[in-house]
Amino acid sequence: MAGRRSSPLKRWCVVLRAYSWPASLAPALVGAAAAARHGRFSAPDLALTLLAALLAHSGANLANTYFDFIKGVDGPQADDRGLVDGLMEPRPMLALAAGLFAAGGAIGLLLVVKNGIPGLLWLGAAGFALAWTYTGAGVAYKYRALGDAGIFLTFGPGITAGSALIQARALVPEALWLSIPMGLLITAILHANNMRDEAGDASSGVSTLAGRLGRGASMRLYHAMVFVPYLFTLTLGSPWPPALCALSLPLAFRLRSLAARGLLSELVPATAALVAAFGVLLSAGLLLAA
């Protein structure tokens, strides 16, 4: 009931899981910066891309909350509090999820027509399918230890390369390369979440990669997801990307400390904060390198 007494803004941040928004915004920035490095950039197109990514991501968060709740995965101890605390009712949440997906899709369709890039239509359709079937539509691949792969594909190549495609009207190979470190960092958010929820997921019959690997191997994989992206910055042919991204290393080492102390509830939003910092710094480094 405490959630009902909080401010409307705070309630909506909880319901939409606003802490996770860097996962969609950061790769869109990086993809646009990769295109700009090769001489193609439109600020209005970037604004539309960011809005579409944010709408679709928020819709996916709501759909995931809805399906986890109605399938009994999220109980009283769940960290996803939107439905558990009664901040919203299930059916309106599902309707809002569909509406947000539709709004994001409409912006995507506008970009397809305006920029003459039919390939974006198929990329968007694949992203929607991965988002909706994450916990819904009978597939629910998250429950089969495939969530990490789905998140990597959606937020790594999907958004990073898709954002560059919108800017350049063509595939940008460098954006595909950059989608790997971005995908790793964003998947680390999910992996931290699954390490935190390992006991609850197991009791609900949910299988995640973190659960299958066990705590020790999961921690090692998490550390690789966080630190390997810094190595990728050394391959970009300029000192600017690695130099600027190194400024975020204190955040990365803080994540290692949180993980070592078992503070997994803090680890999840802190990982999202690193995604935001790394994405902004990498984008700036790419622009300076141009």
N, C-alpha and C positions, 0 to 999 in steps of 0.2 A: 504493500500500500504506500510505502514511502515514495515509490516512483511516481504515483499519481499526484503527489504534492510538489514535485519538482517543477521548474519552469518549463513552459512549452518548448523553448529552444533546446533545453537539456533533454527533454523527453524525445524529441525528434532526432537528436544526435544519437541517443541510445537505440531507438527503433531502426534508424538507417545505418547504424554502425559507422558513424562519420570518421572514427579513427582510421578506418581502412581505406578511405578515399585516395590517399597517395598511391595505392596500388593501381588505380586507373589513370590518375592525372600525371604521375611521374613518367611512365613509359610514353604517353602521348607527347609530352614535352621533349623527351629524348628523340623520338621519331621525327618530330618537326625540326629539331636542331640538326639531325643527320641530313635531312633534305636541304636545309638552309646552307649547310656546309658545301653542298654541291650547287648552290645558286638558285634554289627554288624555295620560296617562303611566302606565305600569305597569312597576315595576322588575323583577318576575319575567319579564314578556314581553320586556323588553330583554335580560335575561340569556339567555333562550332564543334570541332573535334573534342575539345575538353568538356563541353556541355553534354554532348552525346555519350561520351565515356562515363561521365558522372551519373547521368540518368540511368544508363544500362547497368552500371555497377550497383547503384542503389536498388534498382529493381531486382537484381540477382541476390543482394543481401536479404531483401524482404522475402523473396521466394524461398531462399534457403532457411530462413527463420520459420516460415510457415510450415514447410515440409518436415523439418526437424521436430517441430512442436506436435503436429498431428500424428506423426509416426512414433511419438513417445521417446525420441532421442534426447530432447531437452526437458529435463525435470526441474524440480525446485532448486537444485544446486547449479544449474546451468549459468554460464557467464553471459550468454545471449539473453537479455532480460525483456525484450520487447513484448512477447506474448506471455512469458512466465509471470511477469509482474502486472499483467493486464493493462499495459500502456496502449494497446490496440487490440481489437478483436480479430480473430483469424481470417474471416471472410473479407472484411475491408482491407486487411493487409494484403491478401492475395490479389484483390482487385487493384490496389495501388501498385503492386509489383507489375501487373500486366500493363497498367497505364504508363508507368515509367519506362518499361521496355518499348511500348508503342511510341512514346515521345522520342526516345533515343533513336529508334529505328527510322522515324520520320526525318530526323536531322540527317541520319546516314543516307537516306534516299535522296534528300536534297543535294547532298555532296556528290552522290553518284551522278545525278543528272547535270548538276552545275559544272562539274569538273570532267565529265565524260569518262568515268572510271568504273565500268561494270564489274571489274574484279572486286571492288569494295563491297558490292552487294553479296557476293558469295562469302567473302570474309566475315561480313556482319552476320550472315545467316549461320555460319559455323560457330561464331561467338555466342549467338543466342542459344543455339542447340547445346553447347557446352555448359552455358549458364543454367538453363532450365532443367537439364537432365542431371545436374550436379547432385541434387537430392530428390528430384521429382520425375514425373513421366514414366514411372515404373523402372527406369534405368538406375537412377540413384548411384552413379559410379563412385561418389564419395564414400559410400558405405562398403565399397569393394577394394579399398586401398588404392584407388586410382585418382583421388582428389588432387594429389600433388601434381600429377601429369596434366590434368585438366587445367589447373590454375596456371601452370607454366605456359601451356599453349595459348590460353586465353589472354593473359596479361603480358606475356613475353612477346612472341612473334605476332600474336593477334593485334594488340594495341600498338606496340612499337612500330612494326612494319606497316600496319594500317595507317597510322598517323603520317608516316613518311610517304606512303602511297597517295594520300589525300593532297599533300603538298606538291609532290613531284609529278603526279599523274602517271607514275611508272614505279616499278619495283626498285627500291634502293638497297643494294646488297649490304652496304654498311649498316643499315637499320636492322637487317636480319641478324648480323653479327652482334650488334648492340642489344638485341632482344634477349640474348643468352644471359648476360649479367643481370639485366632488369628482371627477367623471368626467374632467375635464381633467388634474387633478393625478395621478390614478391611471394614466391613459393615458401620462403622462410617464414613469412607471416602465418601462413596456414600451418606449416610444420610446427611452429611454436604453439599455435592454438591446439593442434592435435596432441602434442606432448602434454599440455595442460589438461586436456579432456580425456586422457588415455583410460583412466579407470571408468569414468562414466560411459564412454563409448563401448568399452568391453562389456559392461553390464547390459547395454542396450543391443548387443549383437552387432555393433558397427565395427568394421575392420578398417583401420587406417594404416598408412605406411609407418607412422610413428609407433603404433601398437605392435605391428609385426616385427619391427626391428628391435624393439626393446629400448630402454632408456639410454644405455651407453652408446649404441650405434646411432640412435636418433640424435643425440647430442653432437656426435661427430659429423653427421650429415648436416645438421643445422649450422655448425661452425663453418663447414665448407660452403654452404649457400651464402653465408654472410661475407666471407673473406675472399673467396675465389673471384668475385666480380672486380675486385681491385686489380687483380692480375690482368684482366681483360683490358683495362685502361692503358696498359703498357704497350698494347698492340696497335694503337690508333695513329701512330706516326707523328705524334706531337707531344711535347712535355706538358701541355696545358691540361688535358683530361686527367692524367694521373696526379698532377700537382694539386689541382682543385679538389678532386675526389678524396685525396689524402686528408683534406680538412675534416672529413666526416669520420675518420678513423677513431677518434675518441668515442663517438657514438657506438661504433662497432665493438670496441673493447668493453664498453659499458654493457652491451648485450651479452658478451661472454661472461661478465661478472654476474649479471642477473641469472643467467642459465646455471652457472656454477653454484649459486646460492639457492637454486630451486624456486626462484620468484617468477614462476611461469605466467601468472596473471599479468604482471608488469611487463614481461618479455614481449607479449603479443603487440600491444600498442607501441612499445618502444621500437620494435622491429619495423612497424609501419612508419615511424618517425625517421628511421634511417633510410628507408626507401625514398621518402620525400627529400631528405638532404642530399642523398647520393644522386637522385634524378636531376635535381636543380643544378648541382655542381657539375655533373657530367654534361648537361646541356650547355652550361656556360663554357666549359672547357672545349666542347666541340665548336662553338661559335668563335671563340678566341683562336682556335686552331685554323679556322677558315681564313 
